[in-house]
Each structure stands twice: as C-alpha cells, then as structure tokens.
C-alpha cells in the first residue's frame, strides 16, 4: 500500500505546521493580478458611425484605384483587376447623399 510523502526534515510536520504551509500557498495564489475589464467605448450616434463608414469606403475605393493603376499590363484582364474595377465603379456619392434619421433627440 502506498504511503504518503516522505518528510522533508527529520520528523513529520505537525497539523499546525501543515496548515500554516497550506495557508501560505493559498495566500501566494490569491495575490495574482485581478483581471480588470476594459472600459466600454463611448456610445456613438448612428450618424457619426455612418459618416465614419463612408470615410472608410472612400479610402478603400481610393486604395483600390492606386492598386489598379499599379497593375502591370499583363494582369489587366485578371480576376483581381475585374474586382478592383468593380470597386472603383461603385457610386459612393449617391450613398453619401443618404443620411440616417435622427433618433429621438439623442443625435
């Protein structure tokens, strides 16, 4: 039948010593840093989010135009060139003319 651990010293620990070690181990484990939730971002209005999305779409469209211009002639008939051309042909000015409705006096 297996026995417990061999004592580290010349004699086995007393109950009080064993309990003191256990408490010290638990105290060391508890001192780990507490996870703090990051603060929630401020709530932005629908209009601000809409305008930010429009800005991002215009930026992506401009990047696609630069990418298309940098393509070599051998790739002008590829699927990538066709996709870039479709993005460049999107009429974002029509979308930008639309503004979402204001919401209950919060905007």
Phi, psi and omega in degrees: 000131182291145178257170178290188179294151176287143179294144180286325180261203181280341181224159179291156179288149174280168179300319181296320179292319179297318179294322179296319177296316180298316178297320178296320178296316179296320179297320179294323179290326182287340184276013174291150182297141180278133179288125181254130178291137175291149181294146178290140179294152180297141180286127182253150183289160180299320181296318179295318178296321178298313181294323176295320178295320177298316178302318180295319179295319177296321179294317179295320179297319178294320177297321179294323178295318178296318180297316180298318179294332181276352180293138175290160182302328182293340181256006182292342179256014183275171178294326179296316179296321179296318179294318178297320179296320179297319178295320180291331181279349179298136179267088182283342178295324177294319179292322181293334180289339180276132175239135179294155181291151176286150186246101169052039176076008181269349182265000000 
